[in-house]
Amino acid sequence: MVRIKICGITNEADALKAAKLGAWALGFIFYKKSPRFVSPFKARKIIDALPPFITPVGVFVNHNLGAMRDIINHCGLRAAQLHGDEDHHFCHRLRRYNVKIIKAFRVGENFGPKDIGPFKADAYLFDTADKGVYGGTGKAFDWTVLQAVKSLNVPMILSGGLNNQNVIDPVNALKPYAVDVNSSVEESPGKKDARKMKDFIDVVTYISGPRIKESA
């Protein structure tokens, strides 16, 4: 079964609906330049309202370690997604805060296993390369370049403009650990659309195997 992460959560209603529909993880973006930025105070209130077994993930872009520590502890995050230019030394230092690490990579046409290099993350997220932009572009990339990465047998999270139509082929071919969706399940930046979330989750659930979930 391929897990589903709904990213860009900014309010409790969307968080609870995503959880009810079957999302495995919810992403809270702490990058202030993002239109989906959420303050640590607000994120904590949303996370406190979540049912058990939903993984709250903090999305960070070039934060310093101290700021990340404070947000992780305040919000009770279980995973930190590094979506900036953080190197493997930074990932290693982050381990001391007892949080799972998801390292994001921006994928261009020459991307390959060498780009993962010395990183020792718990999962690797692959997003669209767009110069000067740290994710959230809504653009898809050529996922076939990840075939070589698949041979490394690492937990892969597919992202980058996924929707309920273009997600089918990469999931069938790559069998990723999870998929990450954001803008394609929104009414507007930061406001999710319940029908779009349901359609996306239903498609991924259907093509990746049976699961138990509540009806919408």
N, C-alpha and C positions, 0 to 999 in steps of 0.2 A: 504494500500500500504506500502510495506517495503522499507524504504529508503536505499540508497547505499552510502557508504563512500569509496572513493579510497584513500588509504594511501601511503605514501612514495613518494609524488610528489617532483620533484627536478628541473623541467624546465617548461617554459611557454607553450610549444607545447603540452605536456602531460596534463597539467591542462586544457587547452582550449578544447582539444579533450574529456576529461572525462566529462567536463561540457556539451558539445554538445550532448554527448551520453546519458545524463540523471543522472549523479551523483548528489547527494544532498549535499555532503560535500567532501572536499579535506583535507588530512592530511599532515602536514609539520613536519618532525621529527627534533627536535633540540637536540637530543642526539648524542654527537660527536662520540661515538663508533659505531654508526649505519652506514652501507654502504650507507644508504639513507639520511644521514645527509644533511641538507640545512642550510646555514647561514641565520640569520634574515634579513640581507640586501637583499639577493637574494629572500627570501620568500616574502618580502614586494613588490618587483618588480613583482613577479608572481601574488600575490593577487590583486595588483592594476589593473592588466589586466583582471581579472575575470568579467564575466557578473553578473548582480544583482541576488540575491537570492541563490547564492552558499555560503555555510558556510565554511570559512577557520578555520581549527582546528589545534592548536599547540600540538604536542606530546612531553611530557617532562618526563624525568626520573631522579628523585631525585635532581632536580634543587632547588636552594634556592629561597625564595620568591621574593627577590629583582631582581634577574636575570629574573625570570618569568614575573614580572611586566614590566620590560623594554622591553622584547620581545613582550609581549601582546600589549603594547602601540605602539611600533614601527611598528609592522606588521598589526595592526588593527584586531587582532584575535577575533572571536566571541565565541570560545569555547577552553578550555584547557583540554587535555587528559592526565591524570596522570598515567603513565605506570610503575612507580617504587614502592617504599616502603612507599609512603606518607601515613600518618595516617589521621584520621578524623579531628584532630585539624588543620592540614595543609589545608585541604579542606575548613574548616570554615574560616580560615584567607584569603584564596584566594578569597573568595566571595567579598571582598572589592574592587576588581578590575573590577567588573561589567562584568564578563565573565561566560558563562555556563561551568559547570564542568562535565567532563566524567571521572569516576574512573574505571581504568582497574583492573581486577582480573585474576590471573593465576590459571586455573582450573585443579585440580587433582581429583582423584577418590573419595575423601572424602569431596569434596567441597559442601557447602550447604548454606542456608539462613543465618546461624550464621556467616559466613565469611563476609557478607556485613555489619553486625552489626550496628555500630553507624554512618556509612557514610550517609551523606545527599547530594548526588550528583544529577545532573539533568538527568544523564543517567549512566548506568553501562555496561562496556564492558568486555566481557569474552574471554580470550585468552588461549592458551595452556601453561601449566606449563612445564618449562624446566629449570632445576637448573642453576642459574647464568646467565640466558639469559632473557632480558626484551623485549619479543615480537619479531616479525619478524622471527620466526623459520620456517614458512611455514608448520608446522605440525598441523594436526587436533587433536581434543580431543573428548572424548565421551560426546556429547552434551546432552545425556539423563539425566546426573546428574543435568542439569539445570531445570528439570521439577518442582522440589520443589521451585526453585527460581521464576519460573513463577507465582506461587501462591501469591507472594508478590505484584504483579501488579505494577512493576517498569519498566521504559523504559530500555529494554535490547538491547544491540548491540552485535551481534555474530561476532567473529573473529576466527583466528587460522586455517590457512591452507585451507580456503574455496576456492572452485573453482566452475565452472559451472555445475559440476556433484554432488559433495557432499553437495552443499548448499540446495538442494531441500527438503530433509527430515526434517532438523532442522527448516527451514522456515515454512513448513507446520505444524509441531508439536508445535512450540513455538510461532509463530506469533510475532517475535521480532520487536522492533521499527525500527531497522536498521541492516544491515550487513556491515562488514568492510573487505575489500580485499586489498592485497598488492602484495606479491610475485607471486601469480598465474596469475597475469595479466601483468607480466613483460617480457621483452626480456632479461634483465640483471638487477642487483640491481640498482634501481633509474631510469631506463628507461622503460616506459610502452609500452605495445604492444596494438595497437588500436583494432585489431581484438579480442584479448583476453578480453579486457575491454568490447567491444560490446557484445560478447557472454555471459559474466557473467551478465551484466546489462539486456540483453534480457531475460535470464532465470529467474532472480529474478523478473523482471517486469511481466512476464507471469504468474508465479505461485502465485504472491501476489496481482494481480488485475490490472485493466487497468490504464494507465496513458498516458499523452500527452508528447511526446518527439520528437525531431528532428531526422531525419534519419542520419545515419553515412555519 
